[in-house]
Amino acid sequence: ERQQQQQQQQSQHHQRPLKPKTRIVVLLIDTMACSACPGSPRETAIRFLEVTGSTAQVALESVTWMHALNVPLSEGVPTFLGTGHVLPAPLKRHAAEGLTSTAKRARLDEPIDRRTVAAPAGASAAAAGPFKAAGAAPKLSHVIPEAEARAAKGLPDGCETHMEGGSGPYKITRRGDVYTCACPAWKNQKLGPFRTCKHIKELRGEEAERRRLVEAGHVGDLDLVRSGLAPGGGGASSSSAAAPAGGAAAKGGKNKDIEKGVMLAHPWDEAKVNPKGYLMSEKLDGMRAVWEAGCLWSRAGNPIAAPAFFLAALPAGIKLDGELFVGRGKFSEVMTICRCTVPNEAAWKRVRYVVFDAPSVKGPLPDRLATARTRLDEHGSNADVVTVHPQVICEGVDHVYRELERVIAFVPPAEGLMLAAPNKPHRGGRCNDILKVKKFHTDDAKVIGHKAGKGRHAGRMGALECVLRTGQRFDVGSGFSDADRDDAKSKYPLGSIVEFRYFEITDAGVPRFPTFLRVRPDVDRAEFP
């Protein structure tokens, strides 16, 4: 009867029904006879699912870890059925979500943070490091104090620690050669179990993390720009370190000089600015990036971890400003690729650096762009990696609107146009030397609250309460799917920055008809009150 109820619940969630108990026993016996994980990870996951009755998500996650740690099915399945995990020590706090009721009942009742695990059989004394108790078999405390873990530059196998972060303490766990972190940066990387983040690098050190990921075969030539271990472009050797301004990249920190030097646009006002003679180009829907001293930086001055092949295509001795671009309407995709702390080379091959300024070159914009083209040609840069953005000379207001209609007719549409004063030198900050032209106005705002919905949206988010850079408060209630509203507090947490579009600003200073567009993790929240 319990089994029938369980099958009913699983089918409601589109999960694979549990096999009959006799079938489980037969498959379990058959699995126990295996000495290693057979077949591909997918085939192993299907076999794991059939035997345990878990969900597809839990099966895939468990098998990924089993392959990473060389745990055969003959060991992983019995352990899973007894504890709800493929290892004696839990892999993740949420790993039991979606398990069968039998597996849930079999889990240990005490809280995970209070468990004590013994070192695996056959583990060497060196594996315990400074945590080993003298004169006894190593008993490893599951939770290691942060100070103790930092002093040891790592964790014993099967243990965890908690490090302070922007949204509270993050749990860092070690399972074999795999380190996991609960921070969003680690979770959002789609790179398999071998990945890193700034918290793990702070704990273990840049060089130790680089060696761990290279030895795991994550990439052939790992280039962690944050660490300053690899120089990137300019033809420098891999043994020499990059020397960005202020040494920020070598420390993995923020470069405030970059942030101050980025030129930002004002919206174009037809009544105030005659665009005739301006340089006009398509506004790209990508991630702003500055190339300086062998490193790529975001507009906020944060280092961007790009692979070695990408950095090698960029010339040394010149500062460039441009956009990391994947394609129209693919802002989320390019942000996912470029914000990973460990670059995914296959994903980066879809990214192009589109240059639209050379701030280190003196003179007007046409001269700066001509110098950029010359330096790229001299360097022999790959056009699939870096190119100079094409510009046309604007003939007047009608030309602007004709070009705007042309670019927004693309599928997906372009974001708009950019107008640049041709005879002005480069200067940092928001100014009228560059102007943005869009069908609708857009702006950024900081989330300061979640308003409950009414009517059809009762029980979920109705609108985001936001604040502009000016301090003006308003609500954004459209542009969200039902799934977005159900999970609003995790998707749009307090303090996050969102981009919205609107028709005009009212006399009260409030955006009229604001509509949510996307989250902007590249915008500094310090710009807002």
Steps between C-alpha positions, in 0.01 A plus 500: 500500500786737586668408174186587300475838675865562426459417132203737483704786648791433266283497188352836603853646496584329169744268674576145409283260703673269743557149368338210685693386805593165347647678200709719733638194676596333170667813368672567830650152501606546142650841583688364802677262265646792302852607587490842336258751351410357157409704196457872462390727790151511347473121485634476854246760615212304342621184674539691828145637465353156429667351806439774754168644384641851536417792272690560178662811648627317808622208287695724262653699785597187692655330198696817414657490844558124484689537171699796632606308812534156333222351713359186327130421490567199721592743781289803415160329472503314836625814676230707334224260603627503858570870549341689211843594357762335283767562766484449877535876548221697324602673181257788530238606747231494232606167346211314663236713326283278285622171648262214563336480840703184575826686441380796707412278794843338480685829538671577828286715725768727646570836328766487230710769667535285816612179332846356546648284229801273508773514240445252217655160540852492363543878509854607565600693810602791277144528373388625839775764507493726805157363600631152591486405867842380620534132580158400366321424177393834356149602602397802299255754633241566231502879555844665512531855637582751227822617668623142532415422136677815379809415701506151345424643151226247438267242649535131583300269277136485612504822701362849460551855622303824484642825357347842524362643174284781371172319578610322815728205573555258209563130558811356332521121484768258385432155350817345363651752256168684464435822693150649502378838620147618574558842343309595179823535300586132556143376451439687174801357318398216267840335504442173686630433850851641440462875534606774737400839640663782693416340836671172415798691360522707818496180701751294300699764312505593131786268400352197681164552328664545161695178543193308622288598199775443244580156642129415491510563124250786525689692231830438332654837585304662778534876506362657815506871432392572857818344635741678268670163440462521122560822315247468220565691182788695367711198423642472854615163620283289727758518775485877535224668696276773377549841653170687485459845644535504872571128512129435537492194279787337686292527815174404329351832614313793351679756281345836582696675222312293242163591650584872497618492138193334344296741287124459550222631276204729558171445311475698177261797516395602150401846620846572643754319279526513121664166412630608158870411471494263800640149462207257513514126579278217623470476878620153596323285755812362672737545793712816513870421526823701511832353384801638688839364614432144388163469673132540416299703749127556545361854501497482880873419506469130578739259323350270237639147478555433130684202349856532371407475129263797537748723681779410255298660218502841673797735443722625780577865563157643419186544708180392324134545590232278354233239549527124550229391260337166414201620298188712510267409783764284673594723791439229762710251304802728467478598868495132602808426289704806593428511873630148572815511711639204303464558124324241290703498177227342289247765612748787451544402134152646442602836651638790296658815642354790300714812548341844477767719664871517586516725809881503523532659154488881492277679254140474373312172467578436128875522578462272801315235297753523214782436747311205647460344152869549427609338826268203447638450148860526622428248775339261252183481707240238415188674366286228659628616841535878469380757247436875480133596500390659168389865516312717248475877488150613596325722243240637739190420706324310220808285451494407870137385485550308175797316645315437826208343314745285304683356802191437710351304208766231549389172659577523785506881487807711574504697822517836323762745370799691637597854395856620570626857464780469242728782616505440874786338696428202720390577854369280776160511665152566366501779244328633186791408272330164443123459481276193487191479280226248575136449405424506871705655774682261734660546838629303796356479850580329829250256651399609851187291553254240370134595497242225540276431202124527485231323301663260253838558663383448857755303699798610293689813403287774346768764442860586582544808713797686351705817538675704229844659528318826575333344805155492335302191603256318272362152425571270205208262462507381138741300290506196733388145428302301756815300579691826559234617744497169688877515554542878516689520830778273377509635142482867602640520855512825692788712377511346150499727195237463229459669163156620394352690209248783520313744279591828668570666835195662661503847656540326836825340380354148480550275193175451311400143405820333633554144371764259632768401247778312681733482798819706472776333707758718323364824652643611835233528769708776664362737231161485673384637837 
